[in-house]
Amino acid sequence: MSSFNIIVMGFGKMPADCTNILLSENVPVQCIWETEQSGLPTLEGLCARFDIPFERPSRNKTTALLNSLTDPTVVFSINNNYLFPETVLKKDNLRIINFHNSLLPSYPGHGRSTTTWAIFNGESRHGVTWHLVNAGIDNGDILRQEEFSISETDTALKVMMRAISLGTDIFSRYWQTFISPECTGRPQGPGQGRMCKRNDIPNNGYIETSWDFDLMGRFLRSTDYGPFKLMPSPKISINGEIYVAPRYEINKETRPGGRELLLKRSSDGNLNEAEFIYKQGRIRLFLQKEA
């Protein structure tokens, strides 16, 4: 049995899955705080089933609750957008452990943007980090870190889901270490990467008609979160008009000849498709006039 109380903070499925791992090992969870409204009642439902105190506190109340803790406590920050203030980080009785969607020190910041920028930058590897929280953003000592490959067809949604799955798997293997009194991490190496902000979208969300096949494909995949729509649909300017591209197709097929742009209009004369033809393949955008 852990000598620490355990609190889980965050929102969505991953903190619920990690809580279930602890409960399956008969490790009690003192309470769960949902730090952002989720479209799924995953955490609240879990708390109701296992009689765990649940709260959705404001940021100010979260700070007050953390400052009021006097017993030794491990706080698991999982898919959590609350930034821990200095008053909380100075408390000797708290150990705060965060899950981060990247291989730190590369791509610190918001976990959604880290996936987007890794794909847009053409990274062939991605990964996740469990780390201690300190006064900096995502630069605390690393507890566990593992990686996986990014393919040339992976979308942001696929990479993000793979990261969540790997992060949960690491938690299932090392939760005992995380709540052990002897838990220590290793300092991050030098060269922390560019900070990824929550609404930080490559090229401000716009497709450039001058982009080559590879860059346009990376941009489209990097902003593609499928039905969850975690980022705005890409935009493009054609003949001075702004269009939104909620759907796209990428087809790799080598062909001779130069580059072309084919525009297609609906029966009412509105532009509804743009097809970019390259030697490496075709990229088709399904367009809607910006409202």
C-alpha positions in Angstrom: 0.0 0.0 0.0 1.3 3.4 -0.9 2.3 5.8 1.8 0.9 8.7 -0.3 -2.7 9.8 -1.0 -3.4 9.8 -4.7 -5.3 12.5 -6.7 -5.9 12.3 -10.4 -6.3 15.5 -12.4 -7.3 15.9 -16.1 -10.1 15.0 -18.5 -11.0 12.4 -21.0 -10.4 8.7 -21.3 -6.7 8.4 -20.3 -7.0 9.6 -16.7 -10.0 7.2 -16.3 -8.0 4.3 -17.7 -5.0 5.1 -15.4 -7.4 5.3 -12.4 -8.9 2.0 -13.3 -5.3 0.5 -13.3 -4.8 1.7 -9.7 -8.2 0.5 -8.6 -7.6 -2.9 -10.1 -4.5 -3.2 -7.9 -6.5 -2.1 -4.8 -4.8 1.2 -4.7 -7.3 3.8 -3.4 -7.7 7.1 -5.2 -8.6 10.0 -2.9 -10.4 12.1 -5.4 -10.5 13.0 -9.1 -10.7 16.6 -10.4 -11.8 17.2 -14.0 -9.9 20.2 -15.1 -11.7 20.8 -18.4 -15.2 20.0 -19.5 -15.2 16.8 -21.6 -17.8 15.7 -24.1 -17.7 12.2 -22.5 -18.8 11.6 -18.8 -15.9 9.2 -18.4 -14.4 10.5 -15.2 -17.6 11.4 -13.5 -19.1 8.0 -14.3 -16.1 6.2 -13.0 -16.2 8.2 -9.7 -19.9 7.3 -9.3 -19.3 3.6 -9.8 -16.4 3.5 -7.3 -17.6 6.1 -4.8 -14.6 8.4 -5.5 -15.1 12.1 -4.7 -15.4 14.0 -8.0 -15.2 17.7 -8.6 -14.8 20.0 -11.6 -13.2 23.0 -9.8 -12.2 26.3 -11.3 -8.6 27.1 -11.6 -8.6 29.3 -8.5 -10.4 26.6 -6.5 -7.9 23.9 -7.8 -5.1 26.0 -6.5 -6.8 26.5 -3.2 -7.5 22.7 -2.9 -3.9 21.9 -3.7 -2.5 24.4 -1.2 -4.8 23.0 1.5 -3.3 19.5 1.2 -1.1 18.6 4.2 -0.7 14.8 3.8 1.9 13.3 1.5 0.2 13.2 -1.9 1.0 12.1 -5.4 -0.9 14.1 -8.0 -1.2 12.5 -11.4 -1.7 15.2 -14.1 -3.0 13.3 -17.1 -4.4 15.2 -20.1 -4.5 18.2 -17.9 -4.4 21.9 -18.9 -4.1 23.3 -15.4 -0.7 25.0 -14.8 0.6 24.4 -11.3 1.6 27.7 -9.6 4.7 28.3 -7.6 2.9 28.1 -4.3 1.8 24.6 -5.1 5.1 23.5 -6.5 6.9 24.6 -3.3 4.9 22.2 -1.1 7.1 19.5 0.2 4.3 17.0 0.7 3.3 17.0 -3.0 4.8 14.9 -5.8 3.2 16.0 -9.1 3.7 13.6 -12.1 2.6 14.7 -15.5 2.0 12.7 -18.8 3.3 14.5 -21.8 2.7 13.7 -25.5 6.2 14.0 -26.8 9.8 12.9 -26.3 10.9 15.7 -24.0 12.8 17.9 -24.2 11.5 18.1 -27.8 8.0 19.6 -28.3 7.1 20.9 -24.9 3.7 22.5 -24.5 0.1 21.6 -25.3 -0.3 17.9 -26.0 -2.5 18.4 -29.1 -0.1 20.8 -30.8 2.9 18.6 -30.1 1.4 15.9 -32.3 0.6 18.4 -35.0 4.0 19.9 -35.1 5.8 16.5 -35.0 4.0 15.5 -38.2 4.3 18.8 -39.9 8.0 18.9 -39.3 8.4 15.5 -40.8 9.5 13.6 -37.7 9.9 9.9 -38.2 9.7 9.2 -34.5 7.4 10.3 -31.7 6.8 9.2 -28.2 5.6 10.0 -24.7 7.1 11.1 -21.4 6.0 10.7 -17.7 7.9 13.4 -15.8 8.0 15.2 -12.5 6.5 18.7 -12.6 8.7 21.7 -11.6 8.5 25.4 -12.1 9.1 25.2 -15.8 6.7 24.0 -18.5 7.4 20.3 -19.3 11.0 20.4 -18.2 10.9 18.4 -15.0 12.9 15.3 -14.4 12.0 12.3 -16.6 10.6 9.2 -15.0 9.8 7.1 -18.0 10.0 7.7 -21.7 9.3 5.5 -24.8 8.9 6.1 -28.5 7.3 4.8 -31.7 7.5 5.5 -35.4 5.4 7.9 -37.5 4.5 6.6 -40.9 4.1 8.8 -44.1 0.3 8.2 -43.9 -0.3 8.8 -40.2 -2.7 11.6 -39.3 -2.6 13.6 -36.1 -5.5 11.6 -34.7 -3.6 8.3 -35.3 -0.4 9.5 -33.7 -2.3 11.0 -30.7 -4.2 7.8 -30.1 -1.0 5.8 -30.3 0.6 8.1 -27.8 -2.3 7.8 -25.3 -2.2 4.0 -25.6 1.6 3.9 -25.0 1.3 6.3 -22.1 -1.4 4.2 -20.5 0.7 1.1 -21.0 3.7 2.7 -19.4 1.5 3.7 -16.4 0.3 0.1 -16.1 4.0 -1.1 -15.9 5.4 1.6 -13.7 2.7 2.9 -11.4 4.4 1.3 -8.4 7.5 3.2 -9.1 5.6 6.4 -9.5 4.0 6.1 -6.0 7.1 4.7 -4.3 8.9 6.9 -1.7 12.1 6.3 -3.7 10.7 7.6 -7.0 13.3 9.8 -8.7 13.8 11.0 -12.2 16.7 12.0 -14.5 17.2 15.6 -15.7 16.2 16.4 -19.2 19.0 17.0 -21.7 19.8 20.4 -23.1 18.0 22.0 -26.0 14.4 22.2 -25.1 12.3 22.5 -28.3 10.0 25.2 -29.4 7.0 25.6 -27.1 3.8 24.3 -28.7 0.9 26.5 -27.7 -2.7 25.2 -27.6 -3.9 27.1 -30.7 -0.6 27.1 -32.5 -1.3 25.8 -36.1 1.3 25.5 -38.8 1.1 28.5 -41.2 -1.8 29.9 -39.2 -4.0 27.1 -40.7 -3.6 28.1 -44.3 -2.5 25.9 -47.3 -0.1 27.5 -49.7 -0.7 26.6 -53.4 3.0 26.8 -53.9 3.7 23.9 -51.5 5.2 20.7 -52.9 3.5 17.3 -52.5 5.3 16.3 -49.3 4.8 19.6 -47.4 1.1 19.9 -48.3 0.5 16.2 -47.3 2.2 16.7 -44.0 0.2 19.9 -43.3 -3.1 18.1 -44.0 -2.2 15.1 -41.9 -0.9 17.2 -39.1 -4.2 19.0 -38.7 -6.4 15.9 -39.2 -8.1 14.8 -35.9 -10.9 13.0 -37.7 -14.4 13.4 -36.2 -13.0 15.1 -33.0 -12.2 18.3 -34.9 -9.6 19.4 -32.4 -8.3 21.9 -34.9 -10.1 24.1 -37.4 -10.3 22.8 -41.0 -7.5 24.0 -43.2 -8.1 27.2 -45.3 -6.8 28.1 -48.7 -6.9 31.2 -50.9 -7.8 30.7 -54.5 -8.3 33.6 -56.9 -8.6 36.0 -54.0 -11.3 34.0 -52.3 -11.0 32.1 -49.0 -12.2 28.5 -48.8 -12.3 25.9 -46.1 -11.2 22.3 -46.8 -13.0 20.0 -44.3 -12.0 16.9 -46.3 -9.1 15.8 -48.4 -7.6 12.9 -50.2 -3.9 12.0 -50.8 -3.0 9.5 -53.5 0.6 8.6 -54.1 1.1 7.6 -57.7 4.2 8.6 -59.7 3.5 10.1 -63.1 5.4 12.0 -65.8 4.8 15.6 -66.5 4.7 18.8 -64.6 2.6 20.2 -61.8 -1.0 21.1 -62.3 -3.9 22.6 -60.4 -7.4 21.5 -61.5 -10.5 23.4 -60.2 -13.9 21.9 -60.2 -17.2 23.7 -59.7 -20.6 22.5 -58.7 -23.7 22.9 -61.0 -24.4 26.3 -59.4 -21.0 27.6 -60.3 -19.4 27.4 -56.9 -15.9 26.1 -56.5 -16.0 22.9 -54.6 -12.8 21.0 -55.4 -9.2 21.7 -56.0 -6.9 19.0 -57.1 -3.1 19.4 -57.0 -1.3 17.1 -59.3 2.4 16.3 -58.8 4.9 13.8 -60.1 4.6 12.0 -56.7 0.8 11.9 -56.6 -2.4 13.9 -56.3 -3.9 15.8 -53.4 -7.6 16.6 -53.6 -9.3 19.2 -51.5 -13.1 19.4 -51.0 -13.9 23.0 -50.6 -16.5 25.2 -49.0 -16.6 29.0 -49.3 -15.7 30.6 -45.9 -18.8 31.9 -44.2 
